[in-house]
Every structure is written in structure tokens, then in C-alpha cells.
Amino acid sequence: MSEDVVVVGAGTVGLMLAHELALAGVRPLVLDRVERTAREAPALALNSGVVELLARRGFMDVLGERGIEFPAAQWAYLWLDPERLRDPHPFTFGLPQPLLEAHLREALAKLGVEVRCDHEVVGLRQDEAGAVLECVTPAGRREVRGRFVVGCDGAGSAVRGLAGFEESGEEFPFWGIHGEVEVEIGSNLFAHLQPVFHPAGSFIVSPSEPWVLSMLLGETPAPADGKVRLRVLTGEFGVSPADGQAPVTAEELRERARWITGQETDIGEPKWLDRWGYAVRQATEYRRGRVFLAGDAAHVHFPLGGVALSTGLEDAVNLGWKLAAELRGRAPEGLLDTYHGERHPAGARACRSTQAQVFLLHPLERAEPLRELLAELVEFEDVNEYFVKLGGGLQDRYPVPAEDGEGEAGHELTGVRLPDHPLETQAGPTSVARLLHGARGVLLDLSEGELPADVVAGWADRLDVVTARPCAGIDAAVVLLRPDGRVAWADTKATGRSGLRAALERWFGAPTG
């Protein structure tokens, strides 16, 4: 038996990709070698790009009640003001990554998607019809065939190596410790909650869950036992650990914190500790035949501002609908190749952005004059907006196709993510994000009756037509949205009938009927 798509890696990116496929009518199989733990999903907050993607699938309707919003943003720990953005975009949202993954698993279970966390991939071969994975399982070795395979299995991706993908990049002398500790309320560890960078490196402490921050703000009572968990992170440039494979001890964490801050720090009782390093690598291609890469398997960079997660999730929503279209026989020629064409430049940009941030953090004494200058520049509206969007993964614009017929393939909206503007329809108020909950294409008609009613006949099986009142924030009369929320085509006058048809055929395939 051959699966349609085998997703290797049950982390956030793999689960999101599986969800995208399932929404589009494709039932994937998700494999991983073990169940994930907090140390493998360490993020405590979601940047604005992640929140926007999750809102477009309806996840924030539930998750929004389980976290806390931060009306702040940073790039290289230069603080920015997202409230000054001209377009509506979400703020950073405090939500532990394991909670997000648990919610994704629940959604997959409702859609009938199987996740097997006892399959270690040790071999891979492919032919014209698909790929075969050799897996080690508790019952012995077995083979799993899929028409397509996607490696979402992290920085040490087995799929990437077995399929022969090449990488480019470099590693730097750097090491750090991250983990979770339990301390008494009143511990001097709380004094390090505000990120401070020292010449010797960084020592950062943050709440382990949103309720801890609420407690610190006086909104939630302290626990009866007087203990809370905090996340700790150290980072030192220009050095390497004596033994990078040795388990991290409480004494080692205490010693590194003392070295960096110059102070004795109460680290309480560690619940888990691990090492992390600094490498920037990117696969030179995201597709080889029937095998694709997404997330950290495709690009690895310094974990600053949640850009790794936002870039990986964008990979997932970009690839999911395209694979589904191919499997259902609706994909136009070359659609799958646009995954690399759109996401590889975005991954490269994310790598460059994190590299630039690192250069602004080390060596701190040399970077300080530039940091002071940038701190002045971000007071300007355009500069603040640029860095907020760069740090939140909101800035990428996909390549714009050449002009086809009438209309505006080169419209300023083409290739970007349409912000979540509120909309008024005959059925009542809605928003751009809500139109995308079903992961289908959307033709947004704001033309007040100028768009011919039959213009999208033949695409009704893969496209929703929504008529709404003109929106002040959307400078277009007609907007064609892909399932991933990217603008495929826009027209200011609703007269570009042939241009719209060309865009529909380019992204959604030939019409039916």
C-alpha cells in the first residue's frame, strides 16, 4: 500500500503540514522516531507571523484563550513598537510550543490523520512513482511507501541526508545551555527576567508558561507551594564546550551564569537542561524528485525571535495545498516547483536576518555604537515597521509572475500576505483570516457589482467567492487569494477579466465543466 504523502517529523512544522494536507482532502501519514519533549519544542512565544498563520486556520480561536498577548517586538533585542504598524497584524503571543503541538495533534485526530512516533527512518529510495522509507520500529524493520515524502525532521534531518540533499552554510564558535528550572518565589533568578547582554555573553530568564507572567503582573495568585518554573538560557560566543556531548549539570549552569553575569545566581531545581549551538545552514534545494524538505530540515539558523518557527510554518502552508492539488490532479504544470522558488529565498532571508542580529550582539562592546544608531533609527515609522515585519516573518514577497492579459499581475499586493482586515459581507462581519479557515482559494470581490458573476465558473470546486464592501485598507477592487493567504492577483478596477483567468489557471489549474 502506498500513502499519498509521508511526513517525517511530528514537530510543529510536520504537524502543520499534515493538517494542511488533510484540510485539502489528502490523508497523510506522519512518522517520528520518538514522542517529542519540551526540550525539543522549547519556544515559549509565537511571533506575529506564526499567530497570523494560525489565525488563518482558526487555531487562535481556541489558543487565544490559553496564552497572553505581548504588544512588543524586538530585532537583535532592539525593542520595537508593533502598535505603530499601518496594517493590522497580530502581536507576539506567549504560548509554549508544546501546547501548540498538542492542539495540532488534536486537530489531526479529528481529521483521521495517523501519527506514529515509533518509526525511525534509516533508509530512503525513490522512483518515478514515489519514495520508499526503510524504518526501524518496535516490531522490526518495515518499509513505508509514499507518492511524496516530506522531511520535517529537524536540523539533523535523516531525510535530508538519505535523499542526498546538499547544504551550504557555516558554524561559529558558540555554545549555550537552555532548560527549565523550578525556583521559590523571591529567588534572585527573577532579577534576570529582562534580557541583558553582557560582554561575556547572554543570560536570559523567561516565564515557562503564560500564567507565570500573569502572576508577576499581579493578575494571577501565586501557587500555594510558592514555586514556579522559569526557562533559562545562556549563550557565549567565541568558545566551545569541553565536551559538547556531556549531560548538562546544575553546577555547570550555575558556573556559566556566574561567569556571564558576575553574580551568584539561584538556579533552583533543574527539570531539564540541554546544550545548543550556533550554525547557519540551508539546503541548496528544497525538492529532489518526490522528496521535499521543510522547516529546520531545510534551513537552520540562530533561534532569535521565533523566526525559525515562522519560517518553517510558512513552508508547511506553502507546500501543503500544492501537494494536494498535484495528488488530486488539479495542479497546473510547474506548481510543485514554485515551492522551492518561493520558499528557498525566504529561508535564505531568514538566515541572513539572524546572522545580522548575531553580529549586533557579539562582540557587544564593538557592536554597541551600531546598536545605538539603530535604536535611533527605529523611532522612524518606516524603519520600525520594516524591522517589526522582518522579525515577525511578515515581510517576504514572493516573485511576481509576468503580466498575463489585462489586470495587474504587478499590483503591489501580488505575492504578499494580505493583512487580516475586517470585512463586511451580506452574511455579516468577517475578516480576511476567517475566509481562509478552510484552506481554499478565495476570490475577494470588493468591486460593488463590477465583477462579472461568471468569471470564476469552473473553479467553484477549489475556490470561494466572497463579496464584501470596499475596505479602506485594501487598495484593490478584486483580490485573488491562494490557500496559504498569499495574493495571487489583484486589480484596482475589476476589469482585468483575462488577467484574472490567467492567474486562476496558473495557480488553480484548468477549469472544470
Secondary structure, DSSP 4 states (H G I P E B T S, - for coil): -EEEEEEE--SHHHHHHHHHHHHTT---EEE-SS---GGGS---EE-HHHHHHHHTTTTHHHHTTTSEEE--EEETTEEE-GGG-SS--PPEEE--HHHHHHHHHHHHHHTT-EEESS-EEEEEEEETTEEEEEEEETTEEEEEEEEEEEE---TT-HHHHHTT--EEEEE-SEEEEEEEEEEETT-GGGGG-S-EEETTEEEEEEESSHHHHHHHTTSSPPPTT-EEEEEEEEEEET---S-TTSPP-HHHHHHHHHHHHSS-----EEEEEEEE--EEEEES-SEETTEEE-GGGTEE----TTHHHHHHHHHHHHHHHHHHHHHTT-PPTTTTHHHHHHHHHHHHHHHHHHHHHHHTTSSHHHHHHHHHHHHHHTTSHHHHHHHHHHHHT----PPPPPP-SSSBTT-TTTTSBPP--EEEETTEEEEHHHHTTT--EEEEE-SSS-S-TTTTTT-TTTEEEEEB---TT---SEEEE-TTSBEEEEESSS--HHHHHHHHHHHH-S---
